[in-house]
């Protein structure tokens, strides 16, 4: 694995992990009232586009980071839907 790929994986890991505490909090409290539905939808849309870009480019760092982030945002959206 080359240095550029490692750099991308590290950056992707950190940005994805930055979102993880919000997911844990929403999961524990079952509350997403303070999170804007619009923000989550726009974030998920952007992440899915980055994921598609990564697939087209064959860039594992972009694919991994955005794939995991899409799952995390999806979890928050499902909690938001269930909590009303």
N, CA, C and O atoms as CSV, one atom per row, in Angstrom:
chain,resi,resn,atom,element,x,y,z
A,1,UNK,N,N,0.850,-1.174,0.000
A,1,UNK,CA,C,0.000,0.000,0.000
A,1,UNK,C,C,0.896,1.237,0.000
A,1,UNK,O,O,1.853,1.329,0.768
A,2,UNK,N,N,0.569,2.177,-0.868
A,2,UNK,CA,C,1.425,3.365,-0.975
A,2,UNK,C,C,1.060,4.433,0.059
A,2,UNK,O,O,0.032,4.341,0.731
A,3,UNK,N,N,1.903,5.422,0.170
A,3,UNK,CA,C,1.748,6.493,1.159
A,3,UNK,C,C,0.467,7.295,0.938
A,3,UNK,O,O,-0.195,7.678,1.903
A,4,UNK,N,N,0.117,7.548,-0.301
A,4,UNK,CA,C,-1.093,8.328,-0.592
A,4,UNK,C,C,-2.330,7.578,-0.121
A,4,UNK,O,O,-3.235,8.181,0.455
A,5,UNK,N,N,-2.382,6.261,-0.361
A,5,UNK,CA,C,-3.517,5.454,0.098
A,5,UNK,C,C,-3.579,5.432,1.617
A,5,UNK,O,O,-4.662,5.549,2.189
A,6,UNK,N,N,-2.443,5.284,2.276
A,6,UNK,CA,C,-2.414,5.308,3.744
A,6,UNK,C,C,-2.890,6.652,4.284
A,6,UNK,O,O,-3.630,6.709,5.266
A,7,UNK,N,N,-2.466,7.715,3.645
A,7,UNK,CA,C,-2.912,9.053,4.043
A,7,UNK,C,C,-4.432,9.163,3.905
A,7,UNK,O,O,-5.105,9.675,4.799
A,8,UNK,N,N,-4.961,8.688,2.795
A,8,UNK,CA,C,-6.409,8.712,2.579
A,8,UNK,C,C,-7.159,7.864,3.586
A,8,UNK,O,O,-8.209,8.273,4.080
A,9,UNK,N,N,-6.637,6.689,3.896
A,9,UNK,CA,C,-7.285,5.828,4.893
A,9,UNK,C,C,-7.271,6.467,6.276
A,9,UNK,O,O,-8.259,6.383,7.005
A,10,UNK,N,N,-6.164,7.104,6.643
A,10,UNK,CA,C,-6.086,7.780,7.935
A,10,UNK,C,C,-7.072,8.948,8.000
A,10,UNK,O,O,-7.788,9.106,8.989
A,11,UNK,N,N,-7.105,9.752,6.957
A,11,UNK,CA,C,-8.032,10.887,6.916
A,11,UNK,C,C,-9.474,10.397,6.976
A,11,UNK,O,O,-10.288,10.952,7.713
A,12,UNK,N,N,-9.791,9.374,6.215
A,12,UNK,CA,C,-11.143,8.823,6.209
A,12,UNK,C,C,-11.527,8.238,7.553
A,12,UNK,O,O,-12.661,8.399,8.004
A,13,UNK,N,N,-10.593,7.562,8.192
A,13,UNK,CA,C,-10.855,6.987,9.511
A,13,UNK,C,C,-11.172,8.083,10.523
A,13,UNK,O,O,-12.127,7.964,11.291
A,14,UNK,N,N,-10.379,9.141,10.526
A,14,UNK,CA,C,-10.595,10.223,11.495
A,14,UNK,C,C,-11.914,10.952,11.255
A,14,UNK,O,O,-12.635,11.239,12.210
A,15,UNK,N,N,-12.243,11.257,10.004
A,15,UNK,CA,C,-13.487,11.971,9.743
A,15,UNK,C,C,-14.704,11.091,10.033
A,15,UNK,O,O,-15.737,11.588,10.483
A,16,UNK,N,N,-14.588,9.810,9.780
A,16,UNK,CA,C,-15.684,8.890,10.090
A,16,UNK,C,C,-15.839,8.739,11.597
A,16,UNK,O,O,-16.953,8.768,12.118
A,17,UNK,N,N,-14.715,8.578,12.296
A,17,UNK,CA,C,-14.770,8.455,13.754
A,17,UNK,C,C,-15.315,9.717,14.416
A,17,UNK,O,O,-15.910,9.638,15.490
A,18,UNK,N,N,-15.124,10.860,13.803
A,18,UNK,CA,C,-15.645,12.109,14.363
A,18,UNK,C,C,-17.172,12.082,14.436
A,18,UNK,O,O,-17.768,12.735,15.292
A,19,UNK,N,N,-17.792,11.336,13.549
A,19,UNK,CA,C,-19.252,11.251,13.514
A,19,UNK,C,C,-19.781,10.160,14.458
A,19,UNK,O,O,-20.949,10.189,14.847
A,20,UNK,N,N,-18.936,9.214,14.820
A,20,UNK,CA,C,-19.352,8.075,15.636
A,20,UNK,C,C,-19.943,8.454,17.004
A,20,UNK,O,O,-20.939,7.849,17.400
A,21,UNK,N,N,-19.389,9.416,17.742
A,21,UNK,CA,C,-20.002,9.754,19.036
A,21,UNK,C,C,-21.455,10.215,18.912
A,21,UNK,O,O,-22.260,9.968,19.809
A,22,UNK,N,N,-21.791,10.874,17.819
A,22,UNK,CA,C,-23.174,11.301,17.617
A,22,UNK,C,C,-24.080,10.086,17.434
A,22,UNK,O,O,-25.205,10.056,17.932
A,23,UNK,N,N,-23.580,9.097,16.722
A,23,UNK,CA,C,-24.351,7.869,16.512
A,23,UNK,C,C,-24.547,7.142,17.841
A,23,UNK,O,O,-25.649,6.683,18.139
A,24,UNK,N,N,-23.494,7.036,18.632
A,24,UNK,CA,C,-23.576,6.363,19.931
A,24,UNK,C,C,-24.580,7.084,20.825
A,24,UNK,O,O,-25.398,6.446,21.487
A,25,UNK,N,N,-24.518,8.402,20.843
A,25,UNK,CA,C,-25.438,9.173,21.690
A,25,UNK,C,C,-26.885,8.984,21.243
A,25,UNK,O,O,-27.772,8.776,22.072
A,26,UNK,N,N,-27.120,9.056,19.946
A,26,UNK,CA,C,-28.484,8.867,19.428
A,26,UNK,C,C,-28.980,7.459,19.730
A,26,UNK,O,O,-30.150,7.267,20.063
A,27,UNK,N,N,-28.096,6.480,19.614
A,27,UNK,CA,C,-28.466,5.091,19.884
A,27,UNK,C,C,-28.835,4.906,21.357
A,27,UNK,O,O,-29.835,4.263,21.678
A,28,UNK,N,N,-28.023,5.471,22.242
A,28,UNK,CA,C,-28.267,5.319,23.688
A,28,UNK,C,C,-29.514,6.061,24.146
A,28,UNK,O,O,-30.322,5.520,24.900
A,29,UNK,N,N,-29.668,7.293,23.694
A,29,UNK,CA,C,-30.785,8.117,24.170
A,29,UNK,C,C,-32.052,7.924,23.343
A,29,UNK,O,O,-33.144,8.293,23.774
A,30,UNK,N,N,-31.900,7.347,22.158
A,30,UNK,CA,C,-33.009,7.206,21.208
A,30,UNK,C,C,-33.628,8.560,20.876
A,30,UNK,O,O,-34.813,8.660,20.560
A,31,UNK,N,N,-32.803,9.591,20.955
A,31,UNK,CA,C,-33.258,10.939,20.657
A,31,UNK,C,C,-32.384,11.563,19.576
A,31,UNK,O,O,-31.156,11.548,19.657
A,32,UNK,N,N,-33.041,12.104,18.575
A,32,UNK,CA,C,-32.338,12.829,17.511
A,32,UNK,C,C,-32.996,14.180,17.287
A,32,UNK,O,O,-32.842,14.790,16.228
A,33,UNK,N,N,-33.723,14.638,18.285
A,33,UNK,CA,C,-34.480,15.884,18.143
A,33,UNK,C,C,-33.593,17.075,17.792
A,33,UNK,O,O,-34.026,17.986,17.088
A,34,UNK,N,N,-32.367,17.071,18.276
A,34,UNK,CA,C,-31.462,18.191,18.019
A,34,UNK,C,C,-30.764,18.108,16.666
A,34,UNK,O,O,-30.003,19.006,16.306
A,35,UNK,N,N,-31.013,17.051,15.921
A,35,UNK,CA,C,-30.373,16.876,14.617
A,35,UNK,C,C,-31.365,17.216,13.507
A,35,UNK,O,O,-32.479,16.693,13.473
A,36,UNK,N,N,-30.958,18.072,12.629
A,36,UNK,CA,C,-31.795,18.497,11.522
A,36,UNK,C,C,-31.943,17.372,10.495
A,36,UNK,O,O,-30.951,16.805,10.036
A,37,UNK,N,N,-33.186,17.059,10.140
A,37,UNK,CA,C,-33.443,16.066,9.107
A,37,UNK,C,C,-32.819,16.505,7.787
A,37,UNK,O,O,-32.234,15.692,7.071
A,38,UNK,N,N,-32.944,17.782,7.469
A,38,UNK,CA,C,-32.363,18.307,6.240
A,38,UNK,C,C,-30.859,18.114,6.191
A,38,UNK,O,O,-30.315,17.720,5.159
A,39,UNK,N,N,-30.183,18.388,7.297
A,39,UNK,CA,C,-28.735,18.210,7.351
A,39,UNK,C,C,-28.370,16.746,7.139
A,39,UNK,O,O,-27.435,16.440,6.399
A,40,UNK,N,N,-29.093,15.855,7.774
A,40,UNK,CA,C,-28.789,14.431,7.639
A,40,UNK,C,C,-29.012,13.941,6.215
A,40,UNK,O,O,-28.225,13.145,5.701
A,41,UNK,N,N,-30.069,14.406,5.581
A,41,UNK,CA,C,-30.357,13.995,4.198
A,41,UNK,C,C,-29.290,14.536,3.243
A,41,UNK,O,O,-28.816,13.817,2.364
A,42,UNK,N,N,-28.922,15.790,3.420
A,42,UNK,CA,C,-27.876,16.373,2.563
A,42,UNK,C,C,-26.542,15.674,2.812
A,42,UNK,O,O,-25.815,15.379,1.863
A,43,UNK,N,N,-26.214,15.408,4.070
A,43,UNK,CA,C,-24.976,14.704,4.405
A,43,UNK,C,C,-24.960,13.317,3.765
A,43,UNK,O,O,-23.965,12.928,3.154
A,44,UNK,N,N,-26.056,12.573,3.903
A,44,UNK,CA,C,-26.114,11.241,3.316
A,44,UNK,C,C,-25.988,11.304,1.798
A,44,UNK,O,O,-25.304,10.476,1.196
A,45,UNK,N,N,-26.637,12.272,1.184
A,45,UNK,CA,C,-26.529,12.432,-0.275
A,45,UNK,C,C,-25.089,12.680,-0.695
A,45,UNK,O,O,-24.601,12.063,-1.641
A,46,UNK,N,N,-24.410,13.577,-0.001
A,46,UNK,CA,C,-23.015,13.872,-0.311
A,46,UNK,C,C,-22.117,12.670,-0.100
A,46,UNK,O,O,-21.237,12.394,-0.915
A,47,UNK,N,N,-22.335,11.962,0.983
A,47,UNK,CA,C,-21.529,10.782,1.289
A,47,UNK,C,C,-21.745,9.700,0.225
A,47,UNK,O,O,-20.790,9.049,-0.197
A,48,UNK,N,N,-22.985,9.508,-0.204
A,48,UNK,CA,C,-23.254,8.515,-1.245
A,48,UNK,C,C,-22.621,8.910,-2.579
A,48,UNK,O,O,-22.152,8.052,-3.326
A,49,UNK,N,N,-22.608,10.201,-2.871
A,49,UNK,CA,C,-21.931,10.656,-4.092
A,49,UNK,C,C,-20.422,10.437,-3.990
A,49,UNK,O,O,-19.793,10.017,-4.962
A,50,UNK,N,N,-19.838,10.716,-2.827
A,50,UNK,CA,C,-18.414,10.442,-2.627
A,50,UNK,C,C,-18.134,8.948,-2.751
A,50,UNK,O,O,-17.111,8.548,-3.307
A,51,UNK,N,N,-19.039,8.128,-2.234
A,51,UNK,CA,C,-18.886,6.685,-2.346
A,51,UNK,C,C,-18.891,6.267,-3.819
A,51,UNK,O,O,-18.049,5.475,-4.243
A,52,UNK,N,N,-19.832,6.794,-4.591
A,52,UNK,CA,C,-19.894,6.492,-6.026
A,52,UNK,C,C,-18.607,6.943,-6.721
A,52,UNK,O,O,-18.068,6.227,-7.565
A,53,UNK,N,N,-18.128,8.114,-6.368
A,53,UNK,CA,C,-16.873,8.638,-6.923
A,53,UNK,C,C,-15.720,7.688,-6.610
A,53,UNK,O,O,-14.906,7.373,-7.478
A,54,UNK,N,N,-15.663,7.237,-5.360
A,54,UNK,CA,C,-14.610,6.306,-4.961
A,54,UNK,C,C,-14.676,4.996,-5.726
A,54,UNK,O,O,-13.646,4.436,-6.098
A,55,UNK,N,N,-15.889,4.508,-5.961
A,55,UNK,CA,C,-16.050,3.270,-6.724
A,55,UNK,C,C,-15.566,3.468,-8.154
A,55,UNK,O,O,-14.833,2.634,-8.687
A,56,UNK,N,N,-15.979,4.577,-8.779
A,56,UNK,CA,C,-15.559,4.861,-10.158
A,56,UNK,C,C,-14.035,4.975,-10.248
A,56,UNK,O,O,-13.426,4.494,-11.203
A,57,UNK,N,N,-13.434,5.608,-9.261
A,57,UNK,CA,C,-11.970,5.796,-9.259
A,57,UNK,C,C,-11.226,4.555,-8.762
A,57,UNK,O,O,-10.018,4.424,-8.961
A,58,UNK,N,N,-11.956,3.652,-8.116
A,58,UNK,CA,C,-11.303,2.484,-7.538
A,58,UNK,C,C,-10.435,2.836,-6.346
A,58,UNK,O,O,-9.412,2.195,-6.107
A,59,UNK,N,N,-10.843,3.863,-5.591
A,59,UNK,CA,C,-10.057,4.365,-4.462
A,59,UNK,C,C,-10.595,3.784,-3.153
A,59,UNK,O,O,-11.650,4.195,-2.671
A,60,UNK,N,N,-9.865,2.834,-2.589
A,60,UNK,CA,C,-10.318,2.135,-1.393
A,60,UNK,C,C,-10.513,3.067,-0.202
A,60,UNK,O,O,-11.414,2.848,0.608
A,61,UNK,N,N,-9.694,4.090,-0.085
A,61,UNK,CA,C,-9.831,5.024,1.042
A,61,UNK,C,C,-11.159,5.766,0.965
A,61,UNK,O,O,-11.849,5.906,1.975
A,62,UNK,N,N,-11.517,6.232,-0.199
A,62,UNK,CA,C,-12.786,6.955,-0.372
A,62,UNK,C,C,-13.962,6.001,-0.201
A,62,UNK,O,O,-14.970,6.356,0.411
A,63,UNK,N,N,-13.835,4.804,-0.734
A,63,UNK,CA,C,-14.911,3.819,-0.616
A,63,UNK,C,C,-15.140,3.449,0.844
A,63,UNK,O,O,-16.278,3.458,1.315
A,64,UNK,N,N,-14.076,3.127,1.558
A,64,UNK,CA,C,-14.205,2.687,2.956
A,64,UNK,C,C,-14.773,3.781,3.847
A,64,UNK,O,O,-15.720,3.546,4.597
A,65,UNK,N,N,-14.202,4.962,3.767
A,65,UNK,CA,C,-14.645,6.048,4.651
A,65,UNK,C,C,-16.099,6.412,4.393
A,65,UNK,O,O,-16.877,6.563,5.334
A,66,UNK,N,N,-16.464,6.552,3.146
A,66,UNK,CA,C,-17.819,6.982,2.841
A,66,UNK,C,C,-18.829,5.855,2.980
A,66,UNK,O,O,-19.997,6.109,3.274
A,67,UNK,N,N,-18.405,4.620,2.776
A,67,UNK,CA,C,-19.291,3.486,3.016
A,67,UNK,C,C,-19.677,3.390,4.485
A,67,UNK,O,O,-20.849,3.218,4.821
A,68,UNK,N,N,-18.678,3.502,5.358
A,68,UNK,CA,C,-18.949,3.437,6.805
A,68,UNK,C,C,-19.762,4.649,7.249
A,68,UNK,O,O,-20.704,4.505,8.028
A,69,UNK,N,N,-19.416,5.826,6.771
A,69,UNK,CA,C,-20.164,7.030,7.147
A,69,UNK,C,C,-21.614,6.943,6.684
A,69,UNK,O,O,-22.517,7.370,7.403
A,70,UNK,N,N,-21.849,6.395,5.492
A,70,UNK,CA,C,-23.225,6.228,5.004
A,70,UNK,C,C,-24.028,5.329,5.940
A,70,UNK,O,O,-25.199,5.597,6.209
A,71,UNK,N,N,-23.405,4.272,6.431
A,71,UNK,CA,C,-24.083,3.381,7.381
A,71,UNK,C,C,-24.403,4.130,8.669
A,71,UNK,O,O,-25.505,4.002,9.203
A,72,UNK,N,N,-23.449,4.909,9.170
A,72,UNK,CA,C,-23.670,5.659,10.413
A,72,UNK,C,C,-24.798,6.683,10.255
A,72,UNK,O,O,-25.659,6.796,11.127
A,73,UNK,N,N,-24.795,7.414,9.165
A,73,UNK,CA,C,-25.858,8.396,8.923
A,73,UNK,C,C,-27.190,7.676,8.755
A,73,UNK,O,O,-28.218,8.143,9.247
A,74,UNK,N,N,-27.173,6.546,8.066
A,74,UNK,CA,C,-28.393,5.752,7.910
A,74,UNK,C,C,-28.949,5.303,9.252
A,74,UNK,O,O,-30.164,5.310,9.450
A,75,UNK,N,N,-28.069,4.909,10.183
A,75,UNK,CA,C,-28.519,4.529,11.524
A,75,UNK,C,C,-29.195,5.696,12.227
A,75,UNK,O,O,-30.254,5.532,12.834
A,76,UNK,N,N,-28.593,6.858,12.145
A,76,UNK,CA,C,-29.191,8.035,12.792
A,76,UNK,C,C,-30.540,8.352,12.153
A,76,UNK,O,O,-31.497,8.675,12.857
A,77,UNK,N,N,-30.624,8.264,10.830
A,77,UNK,CA,C,-31.901,8.525,10.167
A,77,UNK,C,C,-32.967,7.525,10.577
A,77,UNK,O,O,-34.131,7.893,10.730
A,78,UNK,N,N,-32.589,6.265,10.756
A,78,UNK,CA,C,-33.576,5.263,11.181
A,78,UNK,C,C,-34.027,5.522,12.607
A,78,UNK,O,O,-35.203,5.346,12.923
A,79,UNK,N,N,-33.108,5.939,13.478
A,79,UNK,CA,C,-33.490,6.285,14.850
A,79,UNK,C,C,-34.411,7.509,14.824
A,79,UNK,O,O,-35.400,7.564,15.556
A,80,UNK,N,N,-34.085,8.477,13.988
A,80,UNK,CA,C,-34.911,9.691,13.879
A,80,UNK,C,C,-36.316,9.326,13.422
A,80,UNK,O,O,-37.294,9.858,13.948
A,81,UNK,N,N,-36.431,8.426,12.448
A,81,UNK,CA,C,-37.732,8.017,11.937
A,81,UNK,C,C,-38.545,7.304,13.022
A,81,UNK,O,O,-39.746,7.542,13.153
A,82,UNK,N,N,-37.900,6.437,13.795
A,82,UNK,CA,C,-38.585,5.681,14.839
A,82,UNK,C,C,-38.990,6.554,16.018
A,82,UNK,O,O,-40.014,6.313,16.656
A,83,UNK,N,N,-38.173,7.578,16.305
A,83,UNK,CA,C,-38.465,8.432,17.465
A,83,UNK,C,C,-39.459,9.536,17.139
A,83,UNK,O,O,-39.915,10.260,18.024
A,84,UNK,N,N,-39.784,9.654,15.875
A,84,UNK,CA,C,-40.800,10.619,15.472
A,84,UNK,C,C,-40.258,11.963,15.307
A,84,UNK,O,O,-40.995,12.889,14.969
